[in-house]
Amino acid sequence: MADVIEFVEADLLPGEPKAFELVLANLPYIPTAHLPGLAAETTFEPKDALDGGPDGLRVVDRLLGRLPEQLDPGGLALLEIGADQGVTG
């Protein structure tokens, strides 16, 4: 039997219980205060696609709060974040 790939579009994750093996998201992660200093190439992006709130992680934190109930054991979540927003050490 062949593997099946199902693409699901939702506001972070669907409301109904569903287990995912992979979650891939490019969420807004730029702190609001950094928006005016962005390179000119980003000006075509809608503000909502860039503005992650005061620390840049407003939407990322919402997703992370829901992942434990919807990510399969051994599942993987891949998110783009800023270079200074990850865990170090």
Legacy VTK file of the C-alpha trace (Angstrom):
# vtk DataFile Version 3.0
C-alpha trace
ASCII
DATASET POLYDATA
POINTS 89 float
0.000 0.000 0.000
1.369 3.422 -0.959
1.857 6.201 1.552
-0.735 8.952 1.405
0.041 12.633 1.704
-2.830 14.795 2.837
-2.514 18.577 2.781
-4.620 20.407 5.358
-5.143 24.155 5.358
-6.237 25.517 8.726
-5.827 28.404 11.134
-2.709 26.888 12.743
-4.285 23.426 13.159
-7.781 22.125 12.472
-10.220 22.212 15.385
-11.138 18.542 15.180
-8.689 16.043 16.691
-6.252 14.897 14.038
-2.783 13.432 14.396
-0.101 14.794 12.075
3.245 13.223 11.250
4.559 16.516 9.864
3.601 20.135 10.436
5.324 22.697 8.212
4.586 26.375 8.807
6.001 29.724 7.752
4.387 31.906 10.398
5.001 35.601 11.072
8.003 35.832 13.435
9.370 39.363 13.134
8.962 41.544 16.239
6.666 44.501 15.545
9.391 47.020 16.429
11.685 45.568 13.718
9.195 45.960 10.848
10.187 49.541 9.888
13.834 48.480 9.452
13.207 45.558 7.099
14.788 45.431 3.668
12.846 46.973 0.802
12.312 43.497 -0.720
9.844 42.709 2.080
7.529 45.644 1.396
5.378 43.562 -0.977
4.447 41.217 1.907
1.242 41.930 3.840
1.999 43.172 7.363
0.097 40.217 8.875
2.504 37.824 7.125
5.480 39.389 8.919
4.327 40.874 12.235
4.803 38.329 15.034
3.901 40.719 17.852
6.163 42.272 20.492
8.639 39.358 20.687
7.890 37.982 17.218
6.516 34.729 18.614
2.821 35.512 19.150
1.590 33.147 16.406
4.417 30.630 16.868
3.486 30.256 20.554
-0.163 29.636 19.594
0.896 26.797 17.318
3.325 25.324 19.844
0.552 25.272 22.431
-1.594 23.079 20.179
1.094 20.762 18.806
1.211 18.317 21.749
-2.415 17.303 21.158
-2.149 17.043 17.366
1.372 15.859 16.536
1.938 12.098 16.279
4.470 10.621 18.695
7.716 10.890 16.758
6.147 13.549 14.512
8.049 16.567 13.287
7.214 20.276 13.233
9.296 22.577 11.032
8.951 26.328 11.580
10.888 29.311 10.307
11.967 31.639 13.132
14.504 34.416 13.579
18.155 33.628 14.292
17.812 35.014 17.828
14.551 33.218 18.681
15.684 29.599 19.037
16.999 27.721 22.028
20.761 27.836 22.290
23.236 25.833 24.312
LINES 1 90
89 0 1 2 3 4 5 6 7 8 9 10 11 12 13 14 15 16 17 18 19 20 21 22 23 24 25 26 27 28 29 30 31 32 33 34 35 36 37 38 39 40 41 42 43 44 45 46 47 48 49 50 51 52 53 54 55 56 57 58 59 60 61 62 63 64 65 66 67 68 69 70 71 72 73 74 75 76 77 78 79 80 81 82 83 84 85 86 87 88
